[in-house]
Amino acid sequence: MFKGRDIVSIKELSKSDMERIFEVAREMIPVARGEQKSELLRGYILANLFFEPSTRTRMSFEAAMLRLGGSVLGFSNPSSTSLSKGETLADTIRMFDSYSDVIVIRHPYEGSARLAAEFAEHPVINAGDGAGQHPTQTLLDIFTIVQEFGDVQGLKIALIGDLKYGRTVHSLAYALSKLGAELYFVSPPLLKMPLHILRELKGNYTETEKIEDIVSEVDVFYVTRIQKERFPDPTEYRKVAGTYAIDARLLQAAKKNAIVMHPLPRVNEIKVEVDKLPQARYFKQAFYGVPVRMALLSLVLGVV
């Protein structure tokens, strides 16, 4: 079902696919924590190709591979590779494909992971392509929600902040809608969820500019950073920077069992005071990236 398969878009994963990934991820948690040892991927090599900055995604893929006994090669600064000499993406992919068993790629251009999959014989996993897709982030986000609530069906989930440029929320909105969640999109007018994403949803969503309008109804607050680096015009960024800030006062009006999530890094959209509150889940969410990516690597390499 998974052996040799590319993971490029969340749209290509069925509900049963996700359930299988989560089943394996749960088994991986003790290994991810270092409580158990595993040599499941001994002898396998991961090529980690990061053409734009990353901390959690890159490091969690490396941790996932190393925890399972595998090896990692790659780069996080393309200027130190032959790309700076004019080598094409296709040739770079072909080269690393010959050195490794699975490729993880993050690239600033939408569609780059799909292109990489066309040139690679081994499985390609999309770690983010521009403002397009980020399927592994979506999987760990849903895994976090399922671990907390048992299911996504019927939950009220608010996606807050940069809904226009945030590839994380694009993938997540589609997947959550598919799994039966009721969605709230909270953003300034300049950063509304793109129309082409809305057209793909089942229609079970509400758009608003004010968190206060929905704070008492929501089970999950999924907060995103307003991404300065993706704004074509700095003036437009300054208009919306700092629009939202989740703090202790706001959460006093939230449901007792509500949780706050964030794909990280955060800037000022979640106040530090929230870290100690029972609603905070963003650091646990970041940890879950390791077992989920362990599961994906094991599945596409066909060892589980």
Secondary structure as a PSIPRED ss2 file (coil, helix, strand):
# PSIPRED VFORMAT (PSIPRED V4.0)

   1 M C   1.000  0.000  0.000
   2 F C   1.000  0.000  0.000
   3 K C   1.000  0.000  0.000
   4 G C   1.000  0.000  0.000
   5 R C   1.000  0.000  0.000
   6 D C   1.000  0.000  0.000
   7 I E   0.000  0.000  1.000
   8 V C   1.000  0.000  0.000
   9 S C   1.000  0.000  0.000
  10 I H   0.000  1.000  0.000
  11 K H   0.000  1.000  0.000
  12 E H   0.000  1.000  0.000
  13 L C   1.000  0.000  0.000
  14 S C   1.000  0.000  0.000
  15 K H   0.000  1.000  0.000
  16 S H   0.000  1.000  0.000
  17 D H   0.000  1.000  0.000
  18 M H   0.000  1.000  0.000
  19 E H   0.000  1.000  0.000
  20 R H   0.000  1.000  0.000
  21 I H   0.000  1.000  0.000
  22 F H   0.000  1.000  0.000
  23 E H   0.000  1.000  0.000
  24 V H   0.000  1.000  0.000
  25 A H   0.000  1.000  0.000
  26 R H   0.000  1.000  0.000
  27 E H   0.000  1.000  0.000
  28 M H   0.000  1.000  0.000
  29 I H   0.000  1.000  0.000
  30 P H   0.000  1.000  0.000
  31 V H   0.000  1.000  0.000
  32 A H   0.000  1.000  0.000
  33 R C   1.000  0.000  0.000
  34 G C   1.000  0.000  0.000
  35 E C   1.000  0.000  0.000
  36 Q C   1.000  0.000  0.000
  37 K C   1.000  0.000  0.000
  38 S C   1.000  0.000  0.000
  39 E C   1.000  0.000  0.000
  40 L C   1.000  0.000  0.000
  41 L C   1.000  0.000  0.000
  42 R C   1.000  0.000  0.000
  43 G C   1.000  0.000  0.000
  44 Y C   1.000  0.000  0.000
  45 I E   0.000  0.000  1.000
  46 L E   0.000  0.000  1.000
  47 A E   0.000  0.000  1.000
  48 N E   0.000  0.000  1.000
  49 L E   0.000  0.000  1.000
  50 F E   0.000  0.000  1.000
  51 F C   1.000  0.000  0.000
  52 E C   1.000  0.000  0.000
  53 P C   1.000  0.000  0.000
  54 S C   1.000  0.000  0.000
  55 T C   1.000  0.000  0.000
  56 R H   0.000  1.000  0.000
  57 T H   0.000  1.000  0.000
  58 R H   0.000  1.000  0.000
  59 M H   0.000  1.000  0.000
  60 S H   0.000  1.000  0.000
  61 F H   0.000  1.000  0.000
  62 E H   0.000  1.000  0.000
  63 A H   0.000  1.000  0.000
  64 A H   0.000  1.000  0.000
  65 M H   0.000  1.000  0.000
  66 L H   0.000  1.000  0.000
  67 R H   0.000  1.000  0.000
  68 L C   1.000  0.000  0.000
  69 G C   1.000  0.000  0.000
  70 G C   1.000  0.000  0.000
  71 S E   0.000  0.000  1.000
  72 V E   0.000  0.000  1.000
  73 L E   0.000  0.000  1.000
  74 G E   0.000  0.000  1.000
  75 F E   0.000  0.000  1.000
  76 S C   1.000  0.000  0.000
  77 N C   1.000  0.000  0.000
  78 P H   0.000  1.000  0.000
  79 S H   0.000  1.000  0.000
  80 S H   0.000  1.000  0.000
  81 T C   1.000  0.000  0.000
  82 S H   0.000  1.000  0.000
  83 L H   0.000  1.000  0.000
  84 S H   0.000  1.000  0.000
  85 K H   0.000  1.000  0.000
  86 G C   1.000  0.000  0.000
  87 E C   1.000  0.000  0.000
  88 T C   1.000  0.000  0.000
  89 L H   0.000  1.000  0.000
  90 A H   0.000  1.000  0.000
  91 D H   0.000  1.000  0.000
  92 T H   0.000  1.000  0.000
  93 I H   0.000  1.000  0.000
  94 R H   0.000  1.000  0.000
  95 M H   0.000  1.000  0.000
  96 F H   0.000  1.000  0.000
  97 D H   0.000  1.000  0.000
  98 S H   0.000  1.000  0.000
  99 Y H   0.000  1.000  0.000
 100 S C   1.000  0.000  0.000
 101 D C   1.000  0.000  0.000
 102 V E   0.000  0.000  1.000
 103 I E   0.000  0.000  1.000
 104 V E   0.000  0.000  1.000
 105 I E   0.000  0.000  1.000
 106 R E   0.000  0.000  1.000
 107 H E   0.000  0.000  1.000
 108 P C   1.000  0.000  0.000
 109 Y C   1.000  0.000  0.000
 110 E C   1.000  0.000  0.000
 111 G C   1.000  0.000  0.000
 112 S H   0.000  1.000  0.000
 113 A H   0.000  1.000  0.000
 114 R H   0.000  1.000  0.000
 115 L H   0.000  1.000  0.000
 116 A H   0.000  1.000  0.000
 117 A H   0.000  1.000  0.000
 118 E H   0.000  1.000  0.000
 119 F H   0.000  1.000  0.000
 120 A C   1.000  0.000  0.000
 121 E C   1.000  0.000  0.000
 122 H C   1.000  0.000  0.000
 123 P C   1.000  0.000  0.000
 124 V E   0.000  0.000  1.000
 125 I E   0.000  0.000  1.000
 126 N E   0.000  0.000  1.000
 127 A E   0.000  0.000  1.000
 128 G E   0.000  0.000  1.000
 129 D E   0.000  0.000  1.000
 130 G C   1.000  0.000  0.000
 131 A C   1.000  0.000  0.000
 132 G C   1.000  0.000  0.000
 133 Q C   1.000  0.000  0.000
 134 H C   1.000  0.000  0.000
 135 P H   0.000  1.000  0.000
 136 T H   0.000  1.000  0.000
 137 Q H   0.000  1.000  0.000
 138 T H   0.000  1.000  0.000
 139 L H   0.000  1.000  0.000
 140 L H   0.000  1.000  0.000
 141 D H   0.000  1.000  0.000
 142 I H   0.000  1.000  0.000
 143 F H   0.000  1.000  0.000
 144 T H   0.000  1.000  0.000
 145 I H   0.000  1.000  0.000
 146 V H   0.000  1.000  0.000
 147 Q H   0.000  1.000  0.000
 148 E H   0.000  1.000  0.000
 149 F H   0.000  1.000  0.000
 150 G C   1.000  0.000  0.000
 151 D C   1.000  0.000  0.000
 152 V C   1.000  0.000  0.000
 153 Q C   1.000  0.000  0.000
 154 G C   1.000  0.000  0.000
 155 L C   1.000  0.000  0.000
 156 K E   0.000  0.000  1.000
 157 I E   0.000  0.000  1.000
 158 A E   0.000  0.000  1.000
 159 L E   0.000  0.000  1.000
 160 I E   0.000  0.000  1.000
 161 G C   1.000  0.000  0.000
 162 D C   1.000  0.000  0.000
 163 L C   1.000  0.000  0.000
 164 K C   1.000  0.000  0.000
 165 Y C   1.000  0.000  0.000
 166 G C   1.000  0.000  0.000
 167 R H   0.000  1.000  0.000
 168 T H   0.000  1.000  0.000
 169 V H   0.000  1.000  0.000
 170 H H   0.000  1.000  0.000
 171 S H   0.000  1.000  0.000
 172 L H   0.000  1.000  0.000
 173 A H   0.000  1.000  0.000
 174 Y H   0.000  1.000  0.000
 175 A H   0.000  1.000  0.000
 176 L H   0.000  1.000  0.000
 177 S H   0.000  1.000  0.000
 178 K H   0.000  1.000  0.000
 179 L C   1.000  0.000  0.000
 180 G C   1.000  0.000  0.000
 181 A C   1.000  0.000  0.000
 182 E E   0.000  0.000  1.000
 183 L E   0.000  0.000  1.000
 184 Y E   0.000  0.000  1.000
 185 F E   0.000  0.000  1.000
 186 V E   0.000  0.000  1.000
 187 S C   1.000  0.000  0.000
 188 P C   1.000  0.000  0.000
 189 P H   0.000  1.000  0.000
 190 L H   0.000  1.000  0.000
 191 L H   0.000  1.000  0.000
 192 K C   1.000  0.000  0.000
 193 M C   1.000  0.000  0.000
 194 P C   1.000  0.000  0.000
 195 L H   0.000  1.000  0.000
 196 H H   0.000  1.000  0.000
 197 I H   0.000  1.000  0.000
 198 L H   0.000  1.000  0.000
 199 R C   1.000  0.000  0.000
 200 E C   1.000  0.000  0.000
 201 L C   1.000  0.000  0.000
 202 K C   1.000  0.000  0.000
 203 G C   1.000  0.000  0.000
 204 N C   1.000  0.000  0.000
 205 Y E   0.000  0.000  1.000
 206 T E   0.000  0.000  1.000
 207 E E   0.000  0.000  1.000
 208 T E   0.000  0.000  1.000
 209 E C   1.000  0.000  0.000
 210 K C   1.000  0.000  0.000
 211 I H   0.000  1.000  0.000
 212 E H   0.000  1.000  0.000
 213 D H   0.000  1.000  0.000
 214 I C   1.000  0.000  0.000
 215 V C   1.000  0.000  0.000
 216 S C   1.000  0.000  0.000
 217 E C   1.000  0.000  0.000
 218 V C   1.000  0.000  0.000
 219 D C   1.000  0.000  0.000
 220 V E   0.000  0.000  1.000
 221 F E   0.000  0.000  1.000
 222 Y E   0.000  0.000  1.000
 223 V E   0.000  0.000  1.000
 224 T C   1.000  0.000  0.000
 225 R C   1.000  0.000  0.000
 226 I C   1.000  0.000  0.000
 227 Q C   1.000  0.000  0.000
 228 K H   0.000  1.000  0.000
 229 E H   0.000  1.000  0.000
 230 R H   0.000  1.000  0.000
 231 F C   1.000  0.000  0.000
 232 P C   1.000  0.000  0.000
 233 D C   1.000  0.000  0.000
 234 P H   0.000  1.000  0.000
 235 T H   0.000  1.000  0.000
 236 E H   0.000  1.000  0.000
 237 Y H   0.000  1.000  0.000
 238 R H   0.000  1.000  0.000
 239 K H   0.000  1.000  0.000
 240 V H   0.000  1.000  0.000
 241 A C   1.000  0.000  0.000
 242 G C   1.000  0.000  0.000
 243 T C   1.000  0.000  0.000
 244 Y C   1.000  0.000  0.000
 245 A C   1.000  0.000  0.000
 246 I E   0.000  0.000  1.000
 247 D C   1.000  0.000  0.000
 248 A H   0.000  1.000  0.000
 249 R H   0.000  1.000  0.000
 250 L H   0.000  1.000  0.000
 251 L H   0.000  1.000  0.000
 252 Q C   1.000  0.000  0.000
 253 A C   1.000  0.000  0.000
 254 A C   1.000  0.000  0.000
 255 K C   1.000  0.000  0.000
 256 K C   1.000  0.000  0.000
 257 N C   1.000  0.000  0.000
 258 A C   1.000  0.000  0.000
 259 I E   0.000  0.000  1.000
 260 V E   0.000  0.000  1.000
 261 M E   0.000  0.000  1.000
 262 H C   1.000  0.000  0.000
 263 P C   1.000  0.000  0.000
 264 L C   1.000  0.000  0.000
 265 P C   1.000  0.000  0.000
 266 R C   1.000  0.000  0.000
 267 V C   1.000  0.000  0.000
 268 N C   1.000  0.000  0.000
 269 E C   1.000  0.000  0.000
 270 I E   0.000  0.000  1.000
 271 K C   1.000  0.000  0.000
 272 V H   0.000  1.000  0.000
 273 E H   0.000  1.000  0.000
 274 V H   0.000  1.000  0.000
 275 D H   0.000  1.000  0.000
 276 K H   0.000  1.000  0.000
 277 L C   1.000  0.000  0.000
 278 P C   1.000  0.000  0.000
 279 Q C   1.000  0.000  0.000
 280 A E   0.000  0.000  1.000
 281 R C   1.000  0.000  0.000
 282 Y H   0.000  1.000  0.000
 283 F H   0.000  1.000  0.000
 284 K H   0.000  1.000  0.000
 285 Q H   0.000  1.000  0.000
 286 A H   0.000  1.000  0.000
 287 F H   0.000  1.000  0.000
 288 Y H   0.000  1.000  0.000
 289 G H   0.000  1.000  0.000
 290 V H   0.000  1.000  0.000
 291 P H   0.000  1.000  0.000
 292 V H   0.000  1.000  0.000
 293 R H   0.000  1.000  0.000
 294 M H   0.000  1.000  0.000
 295 A H   0.000  1.000  0.000
 296 L H   0.000  1.000  0.000
 297 L H   0.000  1.000  0.000
 298 S H   0.000  1.000  0.000
 299 L H   0.000  1.000  0.000
 300 V H   0.000  1.000  0.000
 301 L C   1.000  0.000  0.000
 302 G C   1.000  0.000  0.000
 303 V C   1.000  0.000  0.000
 304 V C   1.000  0.000  0.000
